[in-house]
Amino acid sequence: MRILRSYILRQHLVPFLLGFGVVTFILEMDVLFDYLDLVVNRGVAVGIVAQLFVLSLGYIVALSAPCAVLVAVLMTFGRLSQDNEINALRASGVNLGQVLLGPLAASGALAIALTLFNNHVLPESNHAFANLLIDIGRMRPTVKLQEGVFITDFPGYNMLVQSVNGRTNEMRGITIYQLNPGGPPTTILAKRGFLSYTPDGRSAVLDLKDGEIHEIPAEEGGSRRYRRLVFKTHVINIAGAGGFLERTVRDSRGDRELGARELMTVRDSVEAQYRAALMARRRQLVQQGVPLDRAAALAPEGLPLGARLAGLLGRLLGRGDPLDRLEQSYPQARAEIDMWRLEREALQRRIAHLSVEIHKKFSLPAACVVFVLIGAPLGMRVRRAGPAVAFVSIAFFLFYYLCLVGGEELASRLLLPSWLAMWLPNIVLGVWGLDWTLQACDLKPRWGRPARVPAAA
């Protein structure tokens, strides 16, 4: 049995790597053109963009791994079924439940690894990605040479170029105005020249050939005299004109730059803020003549579970908020109730968002196990038809992803508890997959068929 399990796991390796690579590439295609724009139009170094690309892989890896598990399981069990190896195992008395133990154990190990990744590696990569993106946003774009258009991107200089050789980057018919505070600009004319940047990218270098400098410098006594200089070569260094990247370190972190433990700490802080605000509003209402028991309608914490569920159902059905009835009964407290309504919604949305991020770090890895339960029995039915495997994989993963995104939206609108919103796709697909797996392992009767009874010894 150990040899069989090892064989089954080896069959998963290549499809898993293939599926992981394809899904990662597809998800990265969404931002690939943005990275090309940074190189072409912003002049960001290719090495910096490569760093940005690698750092952006963190969240994509968290999504790609479960999908790759589904692809691998579908392809492996589809091939085993097509080659009649599944039938041979059944004829040999091997229960498919024993065959599935290896993939389930491997998916469980992968789920644990992804959980650690989501809580330790992913927050740091997201933080580094955000820092690098902010630094790139502060960069000065490199100057693009345009013929017959005044270039004003150089600090203290305006430049006009008559023609530019796109192959050699040589400029011809150059006119430069050096701006002088409190005096007329210095005019620099050159027949030709080249534009380059220092190795650190912080300064632009204009190498001018065969030109003249026309200036009226200030002399002692405030008098000015026109001066004309002729040069063969004249080099101008313009500091601060390069598209350099200044790396900074940002101490503050967003929600996706925190692990589950840090998110729980932030959520506890917001919940404490919510309770303090609630008590303050209740005191204000009591001072305005609202009875204490009616002021408890500000929040349902003190109500029994049935009443809270009824309130949630009422919101789902579009019924009125209890605050509306309180406002009608005590119009003198309308301003206080309206302020609390806004404050309550903001704090509850913040708490829900933090809870979503916490549960997401665990629900996504758990999908690896769920997809094994779905993929194994489904692969035996689909067999190894390539387009069919691709279609089924995309369909299930799309369903899972839409449920995840939709659940996140419902949780942010306070229509679903955060834990249910994030775990509902796993629950639905898990129950479905478990049912199919039990049928495939002959542990559960199919509809309309009696259960198989083992022959007596």
Secondary structure, DSSP 4 states (H G I P E B T S, - for coil): -HHHHHHHHHHHHHHHHHHHHHHHHHHHHHHHHHHHHHHHTS---HHHHHHHHHHHHHHHHHHHHHHHHHHHHHHHHHHHHHTTHHHHHHHTT--HHHHHHHHHHHHHHHHHHHHHIIIIIHHHHHHHHHHHHHHHHTSPPPPPP-TTS-B--STTEEEEEEEE-TTT-EEEEEEEEE--TTSPPEEEEEEEEEEEE-TTSSEEEEEEEEEEEEE--B-GGG-B--EEEEEEEEEEEEET-S------------GGGS-HHHHHHHHHHHHHHHHHHHHHHHHHHHHTT--HHHHGGG-GGGS-HHHHHHHHHHHHTTPPPHHHHHHHH-GGGHHHHHHHHHHHHHHHHHHHHHHHHHHHHHHHHHHHHHHHHHHHHHHHHHTT-HHHHHHHHHHHHHHHHHHHHHHHHHHHTTSS-HHHHHHHHHHHHHHHHHHHHHHHTTSSPPTTSPPP-PPP-
